[in-house]
Every structure is written in C-alpha cells, then in structure tokens.
C-alpha cells in the first residue's frame, strides 16, 4: 500500500528541515514536493513573482505522483481546504495517509 506523507505546519515551524531529514532516511520516501523550493528553482531572488506558478506546478506534480501509486510527501501550511479533498481521494485509491 503506498504512503502519502503530509508535512503540515505554520510558516517557519521547521517543516522543510524535518522533512529533509525524516523522509529519505527513516521513511525511504524520495518524492517530496514543496512549493517554496519550486519557487526558489524558478526565481531564487524574487519568490513572490513566481509563487502562483510554483503552486500550480506543485499541484500538478502531486496529482501525477498520486496517479503513479508511488510513496510521496508534500509540504503545506494546511490553510487550503483542497488538500483535505486530495488526501481523501488518495485514500480511496489505496494510499495510507500520514500527517
């Protein structure tokens, strides 16, 4: 059964730091999607200019991974309700939801 790991918390709470240590080393999860990191890749000196594009790319990537049946993780502040529906959809596809 594939795993979905949701790394949630407030801005600055250490989500990325925890994820970078925990996911590959303890959970063997090598697919980690983070909109902030995507934005840094697009425009490292002007993150606000590419925030929406990064968000769209993140959503596209997590949908692709969910369709693949692979273990994956994503980071969120849990402010968007759409992730709740996404997690329910993944669960109906056989994913174990870990948050």
N, C-alpha and C positions, 0 to 999 in steps of 0.2 A: 504494500500500500504506500503510495507516495506521500510525502510530507510537505506542507506549506507552513513556513515559519513567518509569523508577522511580528516584526520588531517595532513596537509602538511606544511612544512617549513624547513628552514635550520637547520643544527645540532646546538644544544644549544639554539634554539629560544623559547623553552618552550612548545613544542608540548605535551609532556607527562604530564607536570604539568597541562596544560589547559584541556587535555582530561580526566585526573583523576578526575577533579572537575566538568566539564561540562557534560560529557556523562552520568554517573549514576544519577546525581542529577537533572539536568534540562531536559535532553533528554530521560531519562529512557532507556538508551542503556547500556546493561550489557555485551555485547561481544565486547572487544577491543583487537586488535591484534597489537603487537609491536615487531618487530624482535629483538630490543635491549633487551627487557625484556625476550624474549625467550632465547637469548644467555646467559643472566645472570642466568637463570634457569639451563642451560646446563653446564656452566663452569664460575662461577662468578669471578674467578681470571684470566681468560685467554679468554676474549671475542673474540679476533681476531681469535683464533683457531677454534671457532665454528660459526663464522659469516655466512659462506655459509650454514651450516646446519640449522641455525636459519632462514635464508631467505627462504630456501626450506620448512621448517615447517610452516612459516607464509603463504606462497603461498598456501600450502595445506589446511590450516585452513580457509583462506578467501574463497577459492573455495567451501569448504564444507558448510560454512555459506551461501554463495550466493545460493547454491542449496537448502538450507533449507527454504528460504524465510523469515528468521529472520532479525530483525534490527541488524546491526553490524557496527563497525568502525575499521579503521586501520590507522596506522601512516606511513608516508613516507616523504622523502626529495623531492619528485617529480622529482628525477633525472632519474628514469626509465620510459620509454615510455610505458611499458607493462601495467602499472596501468591505463592509459587512455583507452586502449582497454578493460581492465577488467571492468572499470566503464561503458563503452558503452554497454558491454554485460549485465551487471546488469540492466541497464536502460531498455534494450529490454526485460528483464524478469519481469519488473514492479516495479523495485526499484526507489525510489526518491533519487537522488544523491545530497548530501550536502557536500560542501567543504569550 
